[in-house]
């Protein structure tokens, strides 16, 4: 794929690496590629970061046909730049595309686009501990048409953002509210896609949980409202009586790249890992029996986030005395060590730019 590059003539001032937050600052450039039916994906280009021009009747604004991804670039102590399993993110783009009836992209082209953009804005990659360059590819429908059908034209855009910790708690345990009223996804829907609709559906519950003092929402299944699915921004794992359990992929939760990596890592380390349906009642029963040793979430944004408290229908339980557990700590240290280049990548997960 040929990518044209137009450099900015007005570079931005870079933010303080010790006060980045998450998703607040954006680099000098972005990648854009267009799709036209009959022509395919075309005109790949890196241009100065700027507002996008959209027709008021662009179909994405009316019918929500859009998907996105998230991954990170890391700078090592040797000033190498590493990506963590970018091909898996591009494969997941196509899984989301299929459900949203968006044309497939070539996985290698997608990875190439990310690498070229990161090269152009390499001096934006922060180097302080716990920081990284967040990479956000997204695709949306652009046909100017007010009718319900798949669009015939699309844009793929990639933007970059230097970030710190996603949660203000960092690696300290977060408090999770178990949602019993609202529904995020059901089988046969869009739950397994990284699409804007899923996140819009989660906002009401998230706002209410935050008002009650909780960091995020744990979703239950949309039919019986008893099976654990995922937290709004991450997959979940539980250490129960010596066994690591994570909800199985039933078409209603996102197949996380960090989730996949965590399962592979733990199995190789000798842990018993089971992917199955687990009810919220089973989790509470395990806690009552003293068998719920720890709980944690996995995702690109936070990597690993220990869970210190659950609140289900007003019944709050504290996990592992509100402290990070041994399993979560091991996974966090290993994955972040590989991502930062501080640990040898024996899994072949990283790609050097």
C-alpha positions as CSV (number, residue, x, y, z in Angstrom):
1,X,0.0,0.0,0.0
2,X,1.3,3.4,-1.0
3,X,0.8,6.1,1.7
4,X,1.3,9.8,0.8
5,X,2.6,11.9,3.7
6,X,2.0,15.6,4.2
7,X,3.7,17.0,7.3
8,X,2.3,19.8,9.4
9,X,3.8,23.2,9.3
10,X,2.4,24.1,12.7
11,X,3.4,21.5,15.2
12,X,1.6,21.5,18.6
13,X,3.2,21.9,22.0
14,X,3.5,18.6,23.7
15,X,1.8,18.0,27.1
16,X,3.4,17.3,30.4
17,X,4.1,13.5,30.5
18,X,3.3,13.4,34.2
19,X,-0.2,14.9,33.6
20,X,-1.5,13.2,30.5
21,X,-4.8,11.6,31.7
22,X,-6.4,9.5,29.0
23,X,-7.5,10.6,25.5
24,X,-7.2,14.4,26.1
25,X,-4.3,15.2,23.8
26,X,-3.7,14.4,20.1
27,X,-0.6,14.3,18.0
28,X,0.2,16.4,14.9
29,X,-0.9,13.9,12.2
30,X,-3.6,11.4,11.3
31,X,-4.1,8.7,8.7
32,X,-7.1,8.7,6.3
33,X,-8.1,6.2,3.7
34,X,-11.4,6.2,1.7
35,X,-13.6,3.4,0.4
36,X,-15.8,3.7,-2.6
37,X,-18.0,0.8,-3.9
38,X,-16.5,-0.6,-7.1
39,X,-13.1,1.0,-6.3
40,X,-12.3,-0.4,-2.9
41,X,-10.1,1.2,-0.3
42,X,-8.0,4.0,-1.9
43,X,-6.1,7.2,-1.3
44,X,-4.1,6.2,1.8
45,X,-2.6,9.3,3.3
46,X,-1.0,10.8,6.4
47,X,-2.0,14.5,6.8
48,X,-2.0,17.1,9.6
49,X,-4.5,16.4,12.4
50,X,-7.6,18.5,11.7
51,X,-11.4,18.4,11.8
52,X,-13.1,16.1,9.4
53,X,-15.6,17.5,7.0
54,X,-18.9,15.6,6.8
55,X,-22.2,16.1,4.9
56,X,-25.0,16.7,7.4
57,X,-26.8,13.7,5.8
58,X,-23.8,11.4,6.2
59,X,-25.2,8.0,7.2
60,X,-23.1,7.5,10.2
61,X,-24.8,10.5,11.9
62,X,-28.2,9.0,11.4
63,X,-27.8,5.2,11.6
64,X,-24.6,4.7,13.6
65,X,-22.7,2.5,11.1
66,X,-19.2,2.9,12.7
67,X,-16.6,0.7,14.4
68,X,-13.3,1.5,16.2
69,X,-10.3,-0.1,17.7
70,X,-7.7,0.6,20.4
71,X,-4.1,-0.4,20.8
72,X,-0.8,1.2,22.0
73,X,2.7,2.0,21.0
74,X,5.5,1.9,23.7
75,X,8.9,3.3,23.9
76,X,11.6,1.1,25.4
77,X,14.7,2.2,27.4
78,X,16.7,1.7,24.2
79,X,14.3,4.1,22.4
80,X,12.9,1.3,20.3
81,X,9.1,1.6,19.5
82,X,7.0,-1.5,20.1
83,X,3.4,-2.4,19.1
84,X,1.5,-5.1,21.0
85,X,-0.2,-7.7,18.7
86,X,-1.4,-5.1,16.2
87,X,-2.4,-7.8,13.7
88,X,-5.0,-9.1,16.3
89,X,-6.6,-5.6,16.4
90,X,-6.8,-5.4,12.6
91,X,-8.4,-8.9,12.6
92,X,-10.9,-7.7,15.1
93,X,-11.6,-4.7,12.9
94,X,-12.7,-7.1,10.2
95,X,-14.9,-9.0,12.7
96,X,-16.6,-5.8,13.7
97,X,-16.8,-4.8,10.0
98,X,-18.6,-8.0,9.2
99,X,-21.3,-7.4,11.8
100,X,-21.7,-3.7,10.7
101,X,-21.7,-4.6,6.9
102,X,-18.5,-2.5,6.4
103,X,-16.0,-3.6,3.8
104,X,-13.1,-5.6,5.0
105,X,-9.6,-4.1,5.1
106,X,-6.4,-5.9,4.4
107,X,-4.8,-6.7,7.8
108,X,-1.3,-6.1,6.6
109,X,-2.3,-2.7,5.2
110,X,-3.9,-1.8,8.5
111,X,-0.8,-2.6,10.4
112,X,1.3,-0.7,7.9
113,X,-0.8,2.4,8.2
114,X,-0.4,2.3,12.0
115,X,3.3,1.8,11.8
116,X,3.8,4.7,9.3
117,X,1.7,7.1,11.3
118,X,3.5,6.2,14.6
119,X,6.8,6.8,12.8
120,X,5.7,10.3,11.7
121,X,4.7,11.2,15.2
122,X,7.3,9.1,17.1
123,X,8.4,12.1,19.1
124,X,5.0,12.1,20.8
125,X,5.4,8.7,22.4
126,X,5.8,9.4,26.1
127,X,8.6,7.7,28.1
128,X,7.5,8.0,31.7
129,X,6.6,4.8,33.5
130,X,2.9,3.9,32.9
131,X,2.6,6.0,29.8
132,X,2.1,5.1,26.1
133,X,0.8,6.3,22.8
134,X,-2.8,5.2,22.4
135,X,-3.8,4.4,18.8
136,X,-7.4,4.8,17.7
137,X,-8.4,3.4,14.2
138,X,-12.0,3.9,13.3
139,X,-14.3,3.5,10.3
140,X,-17.5,5.2,9.6
141,X,-20.2,5.5,6.8
142,X,-20.1,8.6,4.7
143,X,-22.9,8.3,2.1
144,X,-25.1,11.5,2.1
145,X,-28.4,9.5,2.2
146,X,-31.3,9.4,4.5
147,X,-32.3,5.7,4.2
148,X,-31.6,2.6,6.2
149,X,-29.1,0.5,4.2
150,X,-25.3,0.0,4.4
151,X,-23.3,2.9,3.0
152,X,-21.5,2.7,-0.3
153,X,-18.6,4.9,1.0
154,X,-16.5,4.9,4.1
155,X,-13.5,6.5,5.8
156,X,-10.8,4.8,7.8
157,X,-9.1,7.2,10.1
158,X,-6.3,6.6,12.6
159,X,-5.5,9.1,15.3
160,X,-2.9,9.0,18.1
161,X,-3.0,10.2,21.7
162,X,-0.3,10.2,24.4
163,X,-1.8,8.7,27.6
164,X,-1.3,7.9,31.2
165,X,-3.5,5.6,33.3
166,X,-7.0,5.0,32.1
167,X,-8.5,4.8,35.6
168,X,-7.4,7.4,38.2
169,X,-6.8,4.4,40.6
170,X,-4.1,3.2,38.3
171,X,-3.1,-0.3,39.3
172,X,-5.0,0.1,42.6
173,X,-8.3,-1.9,42.8
174,X,-11.5,-0.2,41.4
175,X,-15.1,-0.4,42.6
176,X,-17.6,-2.0,40.2
177,X,-21.3,-1.6,40.2
178,X,-23.3,-4.7,38.9
179,X,-26.0,-3.5,36.5
180,X,-29.3,-5.2,37.0
181,X,-31.7,-2.9,35.1
182,X,-30.2,-1.8,31.8
183,X,-29.1,-4.1,29.0
184,X,-26.0,-3.6,26.8
185,X,-26.2,-6.5,24.3
186,X,-28.0,-9.8,23.5
187,X,-27.1,-12.8,21.4
188,X,-27.5,-12.1,17.8
189,X,-26.8,-8.4,18.3
190,X,-23.6,-6.3,18.2
191,X,-22.1,-7.3,21.5
192,X,-19.0,-8.9,20.1
193,X,-18.2,-5.9,17.8
194,X,-16.3,-2.8,18.8
195,X,-19.0,-0.5,17.6
196,X,-20.1,2.9,18.7
197,X,-23.7,1.6,19.4
198,X,-22.5,-0.6,22.3
199,X,-20.8,2.2,24.1
200,X,-23.8,4.5,23.6
201,X,-25.9,1.8,25.2
202,X,-23.7,1.7,28.2
203,X,-23.7,5.5,29.1
204,X,-26.9,5.7,31.1
205,X,-25.8,2.9,33.5
206,X,-22.3,4.3,33.7
207,X,-23.4,7.7,34.7
208,X,-25.7,6.3,37.4
209,X,-22.9,4.0,38.7
210,X,-20.5,6.9,38.9
211,X,-23.1,8.9,40.9
212,X,-23.1,6.1,43.4
213,X,-19.3,6.2,43.7
214,X,-18.4,3.3,41.4
215,X,-15.8,3.4,38.7
216,X,-17.5,1.2,36.1
217,X,-20.4,-1.1,35.4
218,X,-20.4,-4.9,35.3
219,X,-22.9,-6.1,32.7
220,X,-25.1,-9.1,33.1
221,X,-26.7,-11.0,30.2
222,X,-29.6,-9.3,28.5
223,X,-32.1,-12.1,28.8
224,X,-31.9,-13.6,32.3
225,X,-29.8,-10.9,33.9
226,X,-27.8,-13.3,35.9
227,X,-24.8,-14.3,33.9
228,X,-21.7,-12.2,34.1
229,X,-20.5,-10.7,30.8
230,X,-18.0,-7.8,30.9
231,X,-17.2,-4.5,32.4
232,X,-17.9,-1.5,30.1
233,X,-14.2,-1.1,29.3
234,X,-12.7,-4.5,30.0
235,X,-13.2,-8.3,30.2
236,X,-13.2,-9.8,33.7
237,X,-11.4,-12.7,35.4
238,X,-12.1,-14.3,38.8
239,X,-9.8,-16.5,40.9
240,X,-12.1,-18.9,42.7
241,X,-10.8,-21.8,44.8
242,X,-7.6,-22.0,42.8
243,X,-9.2,-21.8,39.4
244,X,-9.1,-18.7,37.1
245,X,-12.6,-18.3,35.5
246,X,-13.6,-15.8,32.7
247,X,-16.9,-15.5,31.0
248,X,-16.9,-17.4,27.7
249,X,-17.4,-15.7,24.4
250,X,-21.1,-16.1,23.6
251,X,-21.4,-13.3,21.0
252,X,-22.4,-10.7,23.5
253,X,-19.0,-9.5,24.8
254,X,-15.9,-8.2,23.1
255,X,-13.1,-10.8,22.4
256,X,-10.3,-8.7,24.0
257,X,-6.7,-8.9,22.9
258,X,-5.5,-8.5,26.5
259,X,-8.1,-11.1,27.5
260,X,-6.6,-13.5,24.9
261,X,-3.1,-12.7,26.0
262,X,-3.9,-13.2,29.7
263,X,-5.4,-16.7,29.1
264,X,-2.3,-17.7,27.1
265,X,0.0,-16.4,29.7
266,X,-1.7,-18.0,32.6
267,X,-2.0,-21.4,31.0
268,X,1.7,-21.3,30.1
269,X,2.4,-20.4,33.7
270,X,0.5,-23.5,34.9
271,X,-2.7,-22.0,36.1
272,X,-6.1,-23.7,35.5
273,X,-8.0,-21.3,33.3
274,X,-11.7,-21.9,32.4
275,X,-13.8,-20.0,29.9
276,X,-17.5,-20.6,30.8
277,X,-20.7,-18.9,31.8
278,X,-20.7,-17.8,35.4
279,X,-23.6,-16.2,37.3
280,X,-23.3,-13.2,39.6
281,X,-24.9,-15.4,42.3
282,X,-22.0,-17.9,42.0
283,X,-19.5,-15.1,42.4
284,X,-21.3,-13.9,45.6
285,X,-21.6,-17.5,46.9
286,X,-17.8,-18.0,46.3
287,X,-17.1,-14.8,48.3
288,X,-19.4,-16.0,51.2
289,X,-17.5,-19.3,51.2
290,X,-14.2,-17.6,51.3
291,X,-13.2,-18.9,47.9
292,X,-13.2,-15.7,45.8
293,X,-9.5,-14.9,46.0
294,X,-9.4,-12.1,43.5
295,X,-11.0,-10.4,40.6
296,X,-9.6,-8.2,37.8
297,X,-10.3,-6.7,34.4
298,X,-8.2,-6.8,31.3
299,X,-8.2,-4.3,28.4
300,X,-6.0,-2.2,26.2
301,X,-6.6,1.0,28.0
302,X,-5.9,-0.2,31.6
303,X,-4.0,-3.4,30.7
304,X,-4.9,-5.0,34.1
305,X,-7.3,-3.4,36.6
306,X,-7.8,-5.2,39.9
307,X,-11.3,-5.1,41.3
308,X,-11.7,-4.5,45.0
309,X,-15.4,-4.2,45.4
310,X,-18.7,-5.3,43.7
311,X,-22.1,-3.9,44.5
312,X,-25.1,-6.0,43.3
313,X,-28.6,-4.8,44.2
314,X,-27.2,-2.9,47.2
315,X,-25.1,-5.8,48.5
316,X,-21.5,-4.8,48.4
317,X,-18.6,-7.3,48.8
318,X,-14.9,-6.6,49.2
319,X,-12.5,-8.8,47.2
320,X,-9.0,-9.7,48.6
321,X,-9.3,-6.9,51.3
322,X,-9.4,-4.4,48.5
323,X,-5.9,-5.2,47.4
324,X,-4.3,-6.3,44.1
325,X,-4.0,-10.1,44.0
326,X,-1.1,-12.4,43.0
327,X,-2.6,-13.4,39.7
328,X,-3.5,-9.9,38.6
329,X,-0.1,-8.7,39.7
330,X,1.7,-11.4,37.7
331,X,-0.3,-10.8,34.6
332,X,0.2,-7.0,34.8
333,X,4.0,-7.2,35.4
334,X,4.4,-9.7,32.6
335,X,2.3,-8.0,29.9
336,X,3.5,-4.5,30.7
337,X,7.1,-5.8,30.9
338,X,6.8,-7.2,27.4
339,X,5.1,-4.1,26.1
340,X,7.8,-1.8,27.4
341,X,10.6,-4.1,26.3
342,X,11.8,-4.6,29.9
343,X,11.0,-8.4,29.7
344,X,12.0,-10.7,26.8
345,X,9.0,-11.4,24.5
346,X,9.1,-15.2,24.4
347,X,5.5,-15.1,23.0
348,X,6.3,-13.2,19.8
349,X,3.6,-10.6,20.7
350,X,5.4,-7.4,19.9
351,X,6.4,-5.8,16.6
352,X,9.2,-3.3,16.4
353,X,8.7,-0.2,14.3
